[in-house]
Amino acid sequence: MPGPRNDLTRLRTALTAFFALDGFVFAGWVVRIPAIKEQTGASAGALGLALLGVSAGAVVTMTLTGRLCRRYGSHPVTVACAVLLCLSVALPPLTHSALALGLVLLVFGSAYGGINVAFNSAAVDLVAALGRPIMPSFHAAFSLGGMVGAGLGGLVAGSLSPVRHLLYLTVIGLVVTLFAGRALLRCAPAAPPDGALPDRGAPRRLGRRTRRLVVTFGVIALCTAYGEGAMADWGALHLAQDLDASPGLAAAGYSCFALAMTVGRLTGTILLERLGRTTTVVAGGTTAVAGMLLGSLAPSVWAALFGFAITGLGLANIFPVAIERAGALGGPAGVATASTLGYGGMLLGPPAIGFMADWFSLPTALTSVAALAAVAVLVAVATRRAAATG
């Protein structure tokens, strides 16, 4: 018994490191978006189109990653995608046009999409093996990595060029991947409680009702991940452009959001055990609606930062709950479907914000985050009975 338990602990540690690395690298990129926008001379709409490269690369890769994980295992796929992610993050500051930026972001998005499906699949297996709702803890590591990456980006924004900053992220990321990857590759995939390894040769056949529930959880994930992507790519620009914040203070916007999300996810397991999934989702979504309305429409930087923090606290546990439930219902196929929808929302949100900012204004565009959080609440309430019995 101690042997398997120690193996699960090592597996949990290695997966946590990759979740944190993913957040760290992604945040390092997003806090330099204002500088890279200025470097390329792109308008808000052109930047939105360039950011669509991340979305396109990620969504296409997500549809393929489930098959790769079934064939090669989620652990090797996680490591391979981590290497590509760390190498590709150094490319955006080397571009000087919106077109070139979009092309390199296509590569970056492919790596980002692949690693997120791969380590979420491994994490769902581990949740089942441990028999506890620990999924929020992995996403807490992602948020913590994002907070550190954004905070570091804010500190070096005035002293390091985007080229040097993101190159340093590449080096740090490859070092972390070397150590965490070795540990992950030595760990066998987590076995379910009965001790039988999951069948990776073929995806589980989903009934029509189960498939609908999996898609429903994917929609909930999409609605809330939209807000996370919007905050990552447009939060700093909103503070700098609309509220005249300094570069360092603008970068702190995503740090506040990520810190609040980290705190919310660190307490997520306790909340889920005490309140249940639906109550946690409804309370979180309602909180996010109020927070984002304040963050997007507040007339001062400090009020907006407070709103960003409230938004992060509200959104914290909705996405991991949705992915875990989809995986519990549909196995690897459920994880792939919900992850594709969820991360599609995270990555399609930023370009949508860009188009709305051109048509209306950036503050008005950011209120769409609150609108979709409200949709997630309504969907969760409407499917409460079916989800409980599914």
N, C-alpha and C positions, 0 to 999 in steps of 0.2 A: 504493500500500500504506500509506504513512504516514497518508493521509487517513482511510481506514476504521478504522485502528487507533486514531487519535485520537478518532474518533467513538465507538468502543466504550469508550474510557477515560472520556469525558465521560458516556456513558450509565451506566457503572458508578458513577461519582461521584454522579450525581443519584439513582440508585436507592438507593445507600448512605445518602444523606441522608434519604430517605423511610423506610427501615427504622429508622434511628436516631430519627427524629421519632416514629414509631409507638410505639417502646419508651418514649421519654421521656414522651409524653402518657399512655400507659396506666399507667406506674409512678406518675406524679403523682397519678392518680386512686386507685390502690390503696392508697397509703400514707395516704390520708385516710379510708379506709373506717372505721377505729375511731371517728373523730370524727363522721363522718356517721351511723354506727350509733347513737351516743349521741344525736345531734341528733334523729333520727327516733324513738328509743325502741323500735327493732325488736329482737325476740328473734333468736337465731341462726337459727331456722327461717324467720322472716319476712324476715330479711336474705337468706337463701338463695333465697327466692322472688323477692325484688327483683333479686338478681343473675341470676336466670333471664331477666330482661329483656335483659341483655347477650347471653346465649346465644341466645335466640329471635331477636333482631334480627340477630345475626351469621349464624346458620345459614341463615335465610331469604334474606338478602342474598347469601350465598356461592353459593346455588343459581342466582341470577340474574346474578351478576357475570361468569361465563364468557361468557354470551351478550352482555352489554354490551361486554366486551373484544373479542369477535369482530366486533361491529358498529362500535364506535367506536375500538377500539385500547386496549391496556392502559395506555398513558401518560396519555391524558386521563381515564380512569376513576380512575387513581391520584390525580391532582391533585384531581379533584372530591371523592373520598372523604376526602382529607386535609383539605380545607376544612371538610367536615361534621364530621369527627372533632374538629378544633380548636375549633369552635364549641360542639359538644355536651358537651365535657368540663367546661364551666363550669356546666352545669345541675344536677348532683347535689346540690351544697351549698345550692341554693335550695329543696330539698324538705323537708317536715316530716312525712312519713308514708312507710311502706314502699311503699304503693301508688303514690304520686307518684314515689318513687325508682325503682320498677320501670318506670314509663312513660318517664321520661327516659333510663333506661339502655337501653331498647329502641332509642331513636334513636342513642345512643352505640354500642351493639352493632352496629347496621346499618352505621354508618360504619367501625367496626373490622373487621368481616367483609369488607366490600367492598374496603378498601385492601389487606388481606392477600392476598386472591386476586389482585387486580390486579398488585401489585408482585412477587408470587411468579411469576406467569405471565411477566412481563417478564424476571425474573431467570433463569428456566429457558431462555428463548430466548437470553439472553446467555451462559449457561454453554455451550450448544451451539455458539454462534458462536466462543467463545474456545477450546473444546476442553480445558478444565481444570476440575476439581471445585471451583469457587470458591463454591459455594452457601453453605458455612458462613460465609464472610466477610460476606455480607449479614446473616445472622442474628446474627453477632457485633456488627454495628452496632445491631441491635435490642436486644441484651443490653446493649451499652454505653449506649445511650440510656436503657434501663430503670435501669441502675445510677446514671447521673447524675440521672435524674428522682427515683429513690427517695432518693438521698443528699441532693439539694436539698430534698426533702420533709421529710426528717428534720431538716435544719438549720432550716427555717422553721416546723416544727410548733408550736413554742412561741411564736412571734412573729406569725405570720400566721393569720388565720382561713381555713378551707377555701374560703370564697367568694373572698377576695382571691387566695389561692394559685392556685386553678384558673383564675381570670380571667387572671392573669399567664401561665399556661400557654397559654391561648387566644391571647394577643397574640404570644408567642414562636413558637407553632406557625404562625400565619398569616404571620409574617415569613419563617420558614424555607420555608414552602410557596411564597411569592411567588418567592423566588430559585431554589429547587430545581425548582419547577414550570416556570418559564420554560425552564430548561436541559433538563428532561425532554421538554417539548413540542417543542423544537427538534430532538431526536434522533429519527431514524428507528428503527423496531423493529429489533432485532438480527437479521441474516440468518444462516441456517445456513451451514456451511463451503462449500457449493457455490455460494453467492452468491444463491440463490433465496429470495425472501421467503416465509415460511410462509403457507399458505392460511388466511386468516381468515374466509373465507366460509362454511365448514362444518367442524364438528368431525371429527377423524379417527375412522373407524370402528374400533372395538376388537373384536378376536376374543374369544371366550369366555375363553380361557386368559389373554390379556393383561389382560382386565377383572378377572379374579380376582386377578392379581398387583397390579394398581393398587389394588384394594380392600385387599389384604393390606398394602401399604405405607401405605395410609390408616389401617389399624388400628394399625400400629406407631406412626405419628405420633400417633394418638389417645391411645394408652397413655402416651406420654411427655409430650405436651402437657398432659394431665390434671395432671401434676405441676407444670408451669410455672404453670398457672392457679391451682392450689391454693396454691402458694407465694406468688403475687402477692396473692391475696385473703385468705388466712388465716394466712400466716406471721407478719405483724406482730401480728395479734390473738392468736395462740398465745403469742408472747413476752410480750405485755403482760398477757394474762389468766391464763395458766397459770404463767408464770415471773416475774411482777411486774417486767418490764422497763419502763424509762421510755419515753415516747413516742419520743424520739430513738433510743434503743437498739433499740426494737422496729422502727422503720423501717429500721435497719441490717441487719435480717435479710434483707430482699429485696435490699439492696445487696450483701451477701456472696454471695447466690445468683447475682445478675446478674453480679457481677465474675468469679466462677468460671466461669460460663457463657460470658462474653466471652472469657476466656483460652482456654477449651477450643475455642471456635469460631475464634479467631484462628489456632490451630494445626491446625484441622480439615483444611485442604487437604493439609498435609504428612502427617497421619495417614492420610488416605484414599489418598494416593499410595503410601504405604509399607505399610500394613496391609490395605487393601481395605475395602470397605463392610461386609461381614458381621462381620469381626473388630472393626472400630471400633464397630459397633452393640452387639455382645455384650459387649465390655469396658466400654463406657459404661453399658449397662443394669445390669450387675452392680455397678458402682461406685455407681450411683444407688440401688440397693436398700439397700446398706450405709449410705450417707449419710443416706437418709431415715429409716431405722429409728433412727439416732442422733439426727437432728434432731427427730423427733417424740416420742421417749421419754426423752431426756436430762433429768436433774433440774436442770441449771443452764443459765443463759443462754448462757454461752460455749461449752459443749459443743454446745448446739443450733445456735449460729451456725456452728460448725465443721461440723456435720452438714449444714446448709443449703449451705455452700460445696462440700462433697463431692458433694452431690446435683446442684448446678449443673454441676460439672465432668463428672459422668457423663452427664447428659441433653444436654449441649451440642450434639453433632453428630448425634444420632439423628433429630430432626425434619427438619433440612435435607436429610439423606441420603434420608429417605423421600420428601419432596416432589420432590426432584430425580430420583429413580429413577422415580417415578410419571409425571413429566413426560417423561422420556426414553422411557418405554414407550408412553405414551398421548397425548402431545402436550397441547394445551390441555384436552382432556377429562380426561386423567389428572391434570393439576394441579388442576382444579376438584374432582374426586372426592376426591383425597387431602387437599386443603386443607380441604374441607368436613368430612371426618372428623377431620382433625388439629385444626383450630381448634375444631371442635365439642367435642372432648375438653377443650381448654383452657378453654372457656367453660361447659361442662356440669359440669366438675369442681368448681368452687367451690360451686354450689348443692347438689351431692351431698355435699360435705364438711359443709355446713351442716346437712343433714338427719341425717347420721350423728353429728354433734356433739350434736344434740338427743337422739338415741337412746342414744348411748354417752357419749363425751367427745371434745373436739377433738383431743387427742393420739392417741387411738385412730383417729379418722377420718383423720388425716394418714398413718397407716400404709398406707392404701389406695394412696398414691402409690408406695410400695415394691412393693406387690403388682402394680400395673399395669406398673411398669418390668420386673418379672420376667416378666410375660406377653409384653412386647415382645421380650425376649431369647429366649424359647421360640419365638415366631413367627418371628423372624429365623433361628434355627437350623433350624427345620422347613422353611423355604422357601429355604434357601441354594442348593440345586441348581437349583430352578426360576428363582430370581431371576438366577442367573449366566447362564442360557441364555435368559432372557426378553428 
